[in-house]
Every structure is written in structure tokens, then in C-alpha cells.
Amino acid sequence: MRIVVIGATGHIGTFLVPRLVRAGHDVVTISRGTRTPYADAPEWQQVEQLTVDREQEDRDGVFGDRIVGLGADAVVDLVCFTLSSAEALVGALRGTDTHLVHCGSIWRAGVSHVLPITEGNATPPFGDYGVQKDAIARMLQQETASGGLATTSLHPGHISGPGWTPIGPLGNLDLSVLTKLSAGEAIEVPGLGAETMAHVHADDVAQAFQLAVEHRDEAVGEAFFVTAPTALTARGYAHLAASWFGQEARLDPVSWDRFRATTAPEHADASWEHLSRSQVFSTDKARRLLGYQPAWTAEATVLDAVRWLVDHGELDTARPLLV
């Protein structure tokens, strides 16, 4: 198949593009050209790479026509964040036989009421990001159900892997938390510490996108959650991270008011966004219809990311990583 990947040098595309090339597909990548993939692979030499400013071309009303002109069997859109942008691309592709596979987010689901969360029992989203992702997914399903463009949406969890900082034990990107755990220092944990996070390795997300493209009949008209087979609580993650450095985690539960008073606003806000949802997802639908088989647990996923940070000198630790 001829496959266009929009946003190809990001977290997912870093792993997806080599996967598609190895599977024998003709791949065209679209990116702003501001960075290279997080991990190099020889397969990148076999793809057609286009540098495109999607935001500007969306404003100019020409991006959709550009994608149509590439004559793709499938378009994987990894960087669409607004309903208007999604509608513009769908409108351009409507009438073609192209399969549009959209990257959403687990945050199309709101706070957890029933665990695990499935595609059928998720509560309404909150916050602009989640609301937009949910609106896009609903629009795509309605488009396909009404006989329009063939579409699928995949909704990954907290994507992690080598090359960038993972969501940490407190639900934010504050690397000092890991530094303190490596030294056996106490950390303040907001709430009960039983709040959950839904990590997923970038390569497993790439696997799901490849499966959706290659199993078109099963994927069209559907939406899928894509996470690791396990999920971590805040306190469980902290104990796990401390153990990587031969330490026991020392955790001080505190109120959210106390946590906000002692934590940088951007980290406190991120912690609230992740932990207040307290989400655990079922991937049964993706397994059943697409054959999704995640290779990485949440535990192995975050360790892979932290090991990369340590190996590249981007994380200060008091003791060496033991695993």
C-alpha cells in the first residue's frame, strides 16, 4: 500500500515509519522538518520525506488538497488537534478510496467510573484537548457511518519510550522526582497515591496503527483505546522507580492544596490532569478486531524511557541504575 504519515518524526512515527517500510509498504512522510526521528533506523532512507507546515497550509486551505494529490491508499494523521482541521482533511479526502487513520487520545474519556474503561463506558471528556479529540472521533465515526470517507481513530495512553521524558510517578514531567527517589529521599504524593496512569510504549502504539492500516475492513468505522496491558498507580510507580536504584520509596501523602503550594505550577497542573482522571483502559477491542498484542507492560515502558535518560546524561541520579 501507499501510506502517507502526517507528523512522521514524532513519538509514534519514529517507530511506525520503519515498521511500515519493513512490511513492504510505500511510505511518504509529512513533517515540519524541525527535528529528526527520536531513534534512527535505515528504513528512513527508503521513504519519500516532505517538509510541510500543516498549520499554515490549513489556514491557507490547501493542506487537504496536498494530501489528496499524493494518491494514498491510507493516510495516518498523527498531529491533528482540532475539529476544524480534521473536518478540512476529511472534506478533501471524501470521494476517494483512502482510509484515514486518526490519532486521538485516551483523554477523550473523562474521570473513571467503571474500570477498566472501554470504548462503550467512558465518561464525557473535560478540558479542551480531550473535548477536541472526542469531537474529532465522533465526527469521524459519523462520517463513515453515513457512507462517507473510510475512517478509524486510535486513542493512545501516555506515550513513552527512548528519547523523551515519560510521565513520572506524580503524573508530571518533573525529573527531580526521579532524582529524589534514586537518593532515597522522601517525596510528597498528592491524594491517596492510588490514582492510576495509563502508559504505553511508542512502539506498541505504532503496532496498533500498522494493524489498523493493514486490517482495513475490521478497523473502518471503529475507535480503539491503545495502552499497555498494565497500569501504574502513583505510589506503585514511585516504589518501582526507587527500586531501580536499590532504594525504598519514602512517600508522604499530602493534600492537593499542599502539593500545589510546594510544586511548580506547570508540574502541579500536569499532575492534576493525569491523576484526577485515574484511568485504566481495556484493550480487548483492539486485540479482538486488530490483533493488537502489546509487547511492553507499563513497568517496562517507563523503565525503557528512564534508562535512555540515564544513558544520555539527561537524568541526575544519586545511585546507578541497577536494572
C-alpha positions as CSV (number, residue, x, y, z in Angstrom):
1,M,0.0,0.0,0.0
2,R,1.0,3.6,-0.4
3,I,0.7,5.2,3.0
4,V,1.1,8.8,4.0
5,V,2.1,9.5,7.6
6,I,1.5,13.1,8.8
7,G,3.6,14.0,11.8
8,A,6.1,11.3,11.0
9,T,9.1,12.3,13.1
10,G,7.3,12.4,16.4
11,H,6.8,9.7,19.2
12,I,4.7,7.3,17.2
13,G,6.1,8.0,13.7
14,T,9.6,7.2,14.9
15,F,8.5,3.6,15.3
16,L,5.7,3.5,12.8
17,V,7.5,4.5,9.6
18,P,10.3,1.8,9.9
19,R,7.5,-0.8,10.7
20,L,5.6,0.1,7.5
21,V,8.7,0.0,5.4
22,R,9.7,-3.4,6.8
23,A,6.2,-4.6,5.9
24,G,6.8,-3.6,2.3
25,H,4.6,-0.5,2.1
26,D,5.4,2.6,0.0
27,V,5.7,5.4,2.6
28,V,5.5,9.1,2.3
29,T,6.2,11.2,5.4
30,I,4.9,14.7,6.2
31,S,6.6,16.8,8.9
32,R,7.6,20.4,9.6
33,G,11.3,19.4,9.2
34,T,12.2,20.8,12.6
35,R,13.5,17.6,14.1
36,T,14.7,14.1,13.2
37,P,13.1,10.9,14.5
38,Y,13.8,10.0,18.1
39,A,15.6,6.9,17.0
40,D,17.5,6.4,13.7
41,A,16.7,3.5,11.5
42,P,17.9,2.6,8.0
43,E,14.3,2.3,6.8
44,W,14.1,6.1,6.7
45,Q,16.3,6.1,3.7
46,Q,13.6,4.3,1.8
47,V,10.7,6.8,2.3
48,E,9.7,10.0,0.5
49,Q,10.1,12.8,3.0
50,L,8.2,16.0,2.5
51,T,8.6,19.2,4.6
52,V,5.2,20.8,5.2
53,D,3.9,23.4,7.6
54,R,0.5,21.9,8.2
55,E,-0.8,24.7,10.4
56,Q,-0.1,27.3,7.7
57,E,-1.5,25.2,4.9
58,D,-4.6,24.6,7.0
59,R,-5.0,28.3,7.3
60,D,-4.5,28.7,3.6
61,G,-7.0,25.9,2.9
62,V,-4.6,23.8,0.8
63,F,-3.4,21.1,3.1
64,G,-6.1,18.6,2.2
65,D,-5.6,19.1,-1.5
66,R,-1.9,18.4,-1.0
67,I,-2.7,15.1,0.8
68,V,-5.2,14.1,-1.9
69,G,-2.6,14.7,-4.6
70,L,-0.3,12.1,-3.0
71,G,-2.7,9.3,-4.1
72,A,-2.5,7.3,-0.8
73,D,-4.3,4.1,0.0
74,A,-4.1,5.1,3.6
75,V,-3.4,8.4,5.5
76,V,-2.2,8.2,9.1
77,D,-2.7,11.5,10.8
78,L,-0.7,11.8,14.0
79,V,-0.9,15.5,14.5
80,C,-4.5,16.7,14.2
81,F,-5.7,18.5,17.3
82,T,-8.8,20.5,16.3
83,L,-12.2,19.5,14.9
84,S,-11.8,22.1,12.1
85,S,-8.5,20.7,11.0
86,A,-9.9,17.2,10.9
87,E,-13.0,18.3,9.0
88,A,-10.9,20.0,6.4
89,L,-8.9,16.9,5.7
90,V,-12.0,14.7,5.7
91,G,-13.7,17.1,3.3
92,A,-10.7,16.9,0.9
93,L,-10.5,13.1,1.0
94,R,-14.2,12.5,0.7
95,G,-15.0,10.7,-2.5
96,T,-11.6,8.9,-2.6
97,D,-11.0,5.4,-1.5
98,T,-8.4,6.5,1.0
99,H,-8.5,5.1,4.6
100,L,-7.9,7.9,7.1
101,V,-6.5,6.7,10.4
102,H,-6.5,9.4,13.1
103,C,-4.5,9.6,16.3
104,G,-6.7,10.6,19.2
105,S,-6.1,10.3,22.9
106,I,-7.4,8.4,26.0
107,W,-8.3,11.8,27.3
108,R,-11.4,11.6,25.0
109,A,-12.6,9.8,28.2
110,G,-13.1,11.7,31.4
111,V,-12.8,10.6,35.0
112,S,-13.0,6.9,35.7
113,H,-16.3,5.5,36.9
114,V,-16.0,1.8,35.9
115,L,-12.6,0.1,35.4
116,P,-11.3,-0.9,33.0
117,I,-12.6,1.9,30.8
118,T,-13.9,0.6,27.4
119,E,-14.9,2.3,24.2
120,G,-18.5,1.9,25.4
121,N,-18.4,3.0,29.0
122,A,-16.1,6.1,29.0
123,T,-17.4,9.2,30.8
124,P,-17.6,12.6,28.9
125,P,-14.2,14.3,28.5
126,F,-13.2,17.6,30.1
127,G,-10.5,20.1,29.1
128,D,-10.1,21.5,25.6
129,Y,-7.6,18.8,24.5
130,G,-9.8,15.9,25.4
131,V,-13.0,17.6,24.2
132,Q,-11.5,18.2,20.8
133,K,-10.2,14.7,20.5
134,D,-13.6,13.3,21.4
135,A,-15.3,15.6,18.9
136,I,-13.0,14.5,16.2
137,A,-13.5,10.8,16.9
138,R,-17.3,11.3,16.9
139,M,-17.2,13.2,13.6
140,L,-15.1,10.5,12.0
141,Q,-17.4,7.7,13.1
142,Q,-20.4,9.7,11.8
143,E,-18.7,10.4,8.5
144,T,-18.1,6.7,7.9
145,A,-21.5,5.6,9.2
146,S,-23.2,8.0,6.8
147,G,-21.4,6.4,3.8
148,G,-18.6,9.0,3.5
149,L,-14.8,8.6,4.0
150,A,-13.5,5.4,5.5
151,T,-12.0,6.4,8.9
152,T,-10.6,4.9,12.1
153,S,-9.5,6.5,15.3
154,L,-6.9,5.2,17.7
155,H,-6.6,6.6,21.2
156,P,-3.2,6.0,22.9
157,G,-2.3,6.4,26.5
158,H,0.7,8.3,27.9
159,I,3.2,7.5,25.1
160,S,6.7,6.7,26.4
161,G,9.9,5.4,25.1
162,P,13.5,6.2,24.4
163,G,14.3,9.8,23.5
164,W,12.0,11.8,25.8
165,T,10.8,12.2,29.4
166,P,8.0,9.9,30.4
167,I,5.1,11.0,32.6
168,G,6.6,10.3,36.0
169,P,5.4,8.9,39.3
170,L,3.5,12.1,40.2
171,G,1.8,12.4,36.8
172,N,4.1,15.1,35.5
173,L,7.5,15.7,33.8
174,D,9.4,16.8,36.8
175,L,12.7,14.8,36.6
176,S,13.7,15.9,40.2
177,V,11.1,13.3,41.4
178,L,13.2,10.5,40.0
179,T,16.4,12.1,41.3
180,K,14.9,12.1,44.8
181,L,13.7,8.5,44.5
182,S,17.2,7.4,43.4
183,A,18.6,9.0,46.6
184,G,16.1,7.5,48.9
185,E,14.7,11.0,49.7
186,A,11.0,11.5,50.6
187,I,8.6,12.8,48.1
188,E,5.2,14.3,48.7
189,V,2.4,12.5,46.8
190,P,-0.9,14.3,46.3
191,G,-4.1,12.5,47.2
192,L,-4.1,8.8,48.1
193,G,-1.4,7.6,45.8
194,A,-3.8,5.1,44.4
195,E,-4.6,7.2,41.4
196,T,-3.7,5.5,38.1
197,M,-1.9,6.3,34.9
198,A,-2.1,4.6,31.5
199,H,1.3,4.4,29.9
200,V,2.0,2.8,26.6
201,H,5.2,2.3,24.7
202,A,5.5,4.2,21.4
203,D,6.3,1.0,19.5
204,D,3.1,-0.6,20.7
205,V,1.2,2.4,19.5
206,A,3.0,2.1,16.2
207,Q,2.0,-1.6,16.1
208,A,-1.7,-0.6,16.6
209,F,-1.5,1.9,13.7
210,Q,0.1,-0.6,11.4
211,L,-2.6,-3.1,12.3
212,A,-5.4,-0.6,11.6
213,V,-3.9,0.2,8.2
214,E,-3.4,-3.5,7.3
215,H,-6.8,-4.6,8.7
216,R,-8.9,-2.0,7.0
217,D,-12.1,-4.0,6.9
218,E,-12.0,-4.6,10.7
219,A,-10.9,-1.1,11.5
220,V,-13.1,1.2,9.4
221,G,-15.8,3.0,11.4
222,E,-14.2,2.0,14.7
223,A,-12.4,3.7,17.6
224,F,-9.9,1.9,19.8
225,F,-8.1,2.6,23.1
226,V,-4.4,1.7,22.9
227,T,-2.5,1.3,26.2
228,A,-0.1,-1.2,27.9
229,P,-1.7,-4.3,29.3
230,T,-0.9,-3.0,32.9
231,A,-1.4,0.4,34.6
232,L,0.6,2.0,37.4
233,T,-0.7,3.8,40.5
234,A,1.3,6.8,41.7
235,R,2.6,5.0,44.7
236,G,3.3,1.8,42.8
237,Y,5.2,3.8,40.2
238,A,7.3,5.6,42.9
239,H,8.2,2.3,44.6
240,L,9.1,0.8,41.3
241,A,11.3,3.7,40.3
242,A,13.1,3.7,43.7
243,S,13.8,0.0,43.3
244,W,15.6,0.6,40.0
245,F,18.3,2.4,42.1
246,G,18.3,-0.1,45.0
247,Q,16.2,2.2,47.2
248,E,12.9,2.0,49.1
249,A,10.4,4.8,48.3
250,R,9.6,7.2,51.1
251,L,6.2,8.7,50.3
252,D,4.4,11.4,52.2
253,P,0.7,11.7,51.3
254,V,-0.4,15.3,51.2
255,S,-3.5,17.3,50.2
256,W,-3.7,18.8,46.7
257,D,-3.6,22.3,48.3
258,R,-0.3,21.4,50.0
259,F,1.1,19.9,46.8
260,R,0.2,23.0,44.7
261,A,1.8,25.2,47.3
262,T,5.1,23.4,47.1
263,T,5.2,22.4,43.4
264,A,5.9,24.5,40.3
265,P,2.6,25.4,38.7
266,E,3.2,23.6,35.4
267,H,4.1,20.4,37.3
268,A,1.2,20.7,39.7
269,D,-1.3,21.3,36.8
270,A,0.1,18.3,34.9
271,S,-0.2,16.1,38.0
272,W,-3.8,17.1,38.4
273,E,-4.6,16.5,34.7
274,H,-3.2,12.9,34.9
275,L,-4.1,11.8,38.4
276,S,-7.6,13.2,38.7
277,R,-8.7,11.1,35.7
278,S,-7.3,8.0,37.4
279,Q,-7.8,5.9,34.2
280,V,-7.2,2.2,33.4
281,F,-8.3,1.0,29.9
282,S,-9.3,-2.2,28.3
283,T,-7.6,-3.0,25.0
284,D,-9.9,-6.0,24.4
285,K,-11.5,-4.4,21.3
286,A,-8.1,-3.7,19.7
287,R,-7.0,-7.2,20.5
288,R,-10.1,-8.8,19.1
289,L,-10.6,-6.8,15.9
290,L,-7.0,-5.8,15.0
291,G,-4.9,-8.5,16.7
292,Y,-3.1,-5.9,18.9
293,Q,-0.6,-7.6,21.1
294,P,1.4,-5.1,23.3
295,A,4.9,-6.2,23.9
296,W,5.6,-3.7,26.7
297,T,4.0,-3.6,30.2
298,A,3.6,-0.2,31.8
299,E,6.5,-1.1,34.1
300,A,8.9,-2.0,31.2
301,T,7.7,1.1,29.2
302,V,8.7,3.7,31.8
303,L,12.0,1.8,32.6
304,D,12.9,1.9,28.9
305,A,12.4,5.7,28.9
306,V,14.3,6.3,32.1
307,R,17.2,4.1,31.1
308,W,17.6,6.2,27.9
309,L,17.6,9.4,30.0
310,V,20.3,7.9,32.3
311,D,22.4,6.6,29.5
312,H,22.3,10.0,27.7
313,G,23.1,12.1,30.8
314,E,19.7,13.7,30.9
315,L,18.7,12.5,34.4
316,D,20.7,13.2,37.5
317,T,20.7,10.2,39.8
318,A,22.3,9.6,43.3
319,R,22.9,6.0,42.5
320,P,23.4,4.0,39.3
321,L,20.6,2.3,37.6
322,L,20.6,-1.4,38.6
323,V,18.2,-2.8,36.0
